[in-house]
Amino acid sequence: MAKRVGGARRKTRHILSKHYKDKGKISLTRYFKEYKTGEKVILKAEPAVQKGMYFPRFHGKVGIVKGKKGNCYEVLIKDGKLEKNIIVHPVHLKQAK
């Protein structure tokens, strides 16, 4: 049986990298942002923080906040026909309009 090559961040050199103008310290307001249950959020990774990062396949998807689990949020997203529940740190979330 073949062994799987690489980890969760394999081949994400450009997807999970910051623009050169956005580099620097992370805003604490973004780090401690509060979201309400039922609120729509966009999954936008913050590469400087690996804690609570989702799998790169879900990058840019819109989801609904289901609840809070510790410091992170449970977000319900659609992946094809399936609905998936992922746990994401608020620094990787952005409020949808």
MIDOMI-632460 format. One record per residue (C-alpha): residue number from 0; residue in three letters; x, y, z. Coordinates in nm, 4 decimals, padded with zeros to 6 digits, always signed. Example, Ala and Ser with C-alpha at 12.3 -4.5 7.8 and 13.67 -1.06 7.14 Angstrom:
BEGIN
+-----+------+----------+----------+----------+
!  nr ! rest !       px !       py !       pz !
+-----+------+----------+----------+----------+
!   0 !  ala ! +01.2300 ! -00.4500 ! +00.7800 !
!   1 !  ser ! +01.3670 ! -00.1060 ! +00.7140 !
+-----+------+----------+----------+----------+
REM end
This chain:
BEGIN
+-----+------+----------+----------+----------+
!  nr ! rest !       px !       py !       pz !
+-----+------+----------+----------+----------+
!   0 !  met ! +00.0000 ! +00.0000 ! +00.0000 !
!   1 !  ala ! +00.1284 ! +00.3483 ! -00.0873 !
!   2 !  lys ! +00.2089 ! +00.6006 ! +00.1807 !
!   3 !  arg ! +00.0428 ! +00.9425 ! +00.1705 !
!   4 !  val ! +00.2917 ! +01.2165 ! +00.0888 !
!   5 !  gly ! +00.2768 ! +01.5478 ! +00.2727 !
!   6 !  gly ! +00.0516 ! +01.6990 ! +00.5355 !
!   7 !  ala ! -00.2502 ! +01.9282 ! +00.5557 !
!   8 !  arg ! -00.0650 ! +02.2325 ! +00.4179 !
!   9 !  arg ! +00.0950 ! +02.0568 ! +00.1192 !
!  10 !  lys ! +00.0918 ! +02.2563 ! -00.2100 !
!  11 !  thr ! -00.0494 ! +02.5696 ! -00.0435 !
!  12 !  arg ! +00.2478 ! +02.7999 ! -00.1026 !
!  13 !  his ! +00.0405 ! +03.0752 ! -00.2647 !
!  14 !  ile ! -00.3070 ! +03.0004 ! -00.1252 !
!  15 !  leu ! -00.1983 ! +03.0292 ! +00.2380 !
!  16 !  ser ! +00.0442 ! +03.3205 ! +00.1980 !
!  17 !  lys ! -00.0055 ! +03.6883 ! +00.2731 !
!  18 !  his ! +00.0168 ! +03.9754 ! +00.0295 !
!  19 !  tyr ! +00.3330 ! +04.1753 ! +00.0893 !
!  20 !  lys ! +00.1282 ! +04.4803 ! +00.1958 !
!  21 !  asp ! -00.0617 ! +04.2809 ! +00.4599 !
!  22 !  lys ! +00.2422 ! +04.1401 ! +00.6405 !
!  23 !  gly ! +00.3048 ! +04.2391 ! +01.0006 !
!  24 !  lys ! +00.1361 ! +04.2055 ! +01.3357 !
!  25 !  ile ! -00.2174 ! +04.0713 ! +01.3598 !
!  26 !  ser ! -00.4862 ! +04.3011 ! +01.4965 !
!  27 !  leu ! -00.6057 ! +04.1905 ! +01.8405 !
!  28 !  thr ! -00.9634 ! +04.2916 ! +01.7530 !
!  29 !  arg ! -00.9588 ! +04.0356 ! +01.4721 !
!  30 !  tyr ! -00.8083 ! +03.7761 ! +01.7060 !
!  31 !  phe ! -01.0827 ! +03.8175 ! +01.9700 !
!  32 !  lys ! -01.3768 ! +03.8914 ! +01.7338 !
!  33 !  glu ! -01.7123 ! +03.7618 ! +01.8539 !
!  34 !  tyr ! -01.9649 ! +03.6036 ! +01.6167 !
!  35 !  lys ! -02.3299 ! +03.5274 ! +01.6911 !
!  36 !  thr ! -02.5002 ! +03.1960 ! +01.6183 !
!  37 !  gly ! -02.6556 ! +03.1953 ! +01.2710 !
!  38 !  glu ! -02.4210 ! +03.4643 ! +01.1366 !
!  39 !  lys ! -02.2701 ! +03.4136 ! +00.7888 !
!  40 !  val ! -01.8896 ! +03.4073 ! +00.7731 !
!  41 !  ile ! -01.6240 ! +03.3616 ! +00.5031 !
!  42 !  leu ! -01.3314 ! +03.1265 ! +00.5624 !
!  43 !  lys ! -01.0211 ! +03.3359 ! +00.5004 !
!  44 !  ala ! -00.7008 ! +03.1897 ! +00.6440 !
!  45 !  glu ! -00.4521 ! +03.3956 ! +00.8441 !
!  46 !  pro ! -00.1197 ! +03.2261 ! +00.7585 !
!  47 !  ala ! +00.0645 ! +03.3687 ! +01.0605 !
!  48 !  val ! -00.1634 ! +03.1718 ! +01.2985 !
!  49 !  gln ! -00.1722 ! +02.7955 ! +01.2503 !
!  50 !  lys ! -00.3932 ! +02.7283 ! +01.5527 !
!  51 !  gly ! -00.7543 ! +02.6576 ! +01.4558 !
!  52 !  met ! -00.6851 ! +02.6632 ! +01.0813 !
!  53 !  tyr ! -00.9211 ! +02.4661 ! +00.8575 !
!  54 !  phe ! -00.8264 ! +02.2322 ! +00.5709 !
!  55 !  pro ! -00.7194 ! +02.4362 ! +00.2625 !
!  56 !  arg ! -00.9970 ! +02.2863 ! +00.0464 !
!  57 !  phe ! -01.2485 ! +02.5059 ! +00.2311 !
!  58 !  his ! -01.0605 ! +02.8333 ! +00.1630 !
!  59 !  gly ! -01.2996 ! +03.1100 ! +00.0532 !
!  60 !  lys ! -01.6193 ! +02.9184 ! +00.1363 !
!  61 !  val ! -01.9146 ! +03.0815 ! +00.3110 !
!  62 !  gly ! -02.0541 ! +02.9127 ! +00.6198 !
!  63 !  ile ! -02.2940 ! +02.9670 ! +00.9087 !
!  64 !  val ! -02.1781 ! +02.9893 ! +01.2710 !
!  65 !  lys ! -02.3402 ! +02.7059 ! +01.4661 !
!  66 !  gly ! -02.1897 ! +02.7714 ! +01.8060 !
!  67 !  lys ! -01.8750 ! +02.8233 ! +02.0088 !
!  68 !  lys ! -01.6305 ! +02.5557 ! +02.1235 !
!  69 !  gly ! -01.3629 ! +02.6942 ! +02.3543 !
!  70 !  asn ! -01.1947 ! +02.9862 ! +02.1756 !
!  71 !  cys ! -01.3060 ! +02.8589 ! +01.8333 !
!  72 !  tyr ! -01.6347 ! +02.8522 ! +01.6431 !
!  73 !  glu ! -01.8244 ! +02.5646 ! +01.4870 !
!  74 !  val ! -01.9007 ! +02.6585 ! +01.1269 !
!  75 !  leu ! -02.1393 ! +02.4668 ! +00.9010 !
!  76 !  ile ! -02.0337 ! +02.4685 ! +00.5327 !
!  77 !  lys ! -02.1487 ! +02.2927 ! +00.2172 !
!  78 !  asp ! -01.8871 ! +02.0759 ! +00.0455 !
!  79 !  gly ! -02.0603 ! +01.9578 ! -00.2705 !
!  80 !  lys ! -02.3810 ! +01.7903 ! -00.1536 !
!  81 !  leu ! -02.2551 ! +01.7283 ! +00.2006 !
!  82 !  glu ! -02.2862 ! +01.9672 ! +00.4923 !
!  83 !  lys ! -01.9719 ! +01.9685 ! +00.7048 !
!  84 !  asn ! -01.9120 ! +02.1034 ! +01.0518 !
!  85 !  ile ! -01.5618 ! +02.2478 ! +01.0981 !
!  86 !  ile ! -01.4007 ! +02.4107 ! +01.4003 !
!  87 !  val ! -01.2254 ! +02.7386 ! +01.3156 !
!  88 !  his ! -01.0445 ! +03.0058 ! +01.5177 !
!  89 !  pro ! -01.1995 ! +03.3562 ! +01.4763 !
!  90 !  val ! -00.8776 ! +03.4944 ! +01.3236 !
!  91 !  his ! -00.9521 ! +03.2790 ! +01.0144 !
!  92 !  leu ! -01.3086 ! +03.4092 ! +00.9786 !
!  93 !  lys ! -01.4418 ! +03.7209 ! +00.8065 !
!  94 !  gln ! -01.7978 ! +03.8528 ! +00.8330 !
!  95 !  ala ! -02.0011 ! +03.8018 ! +00.5129 !
!  96 !  lys ! -02.2172 ! +04.0847 ! +00.3832 !
+-----+------+----------+----------+----------+
REM end
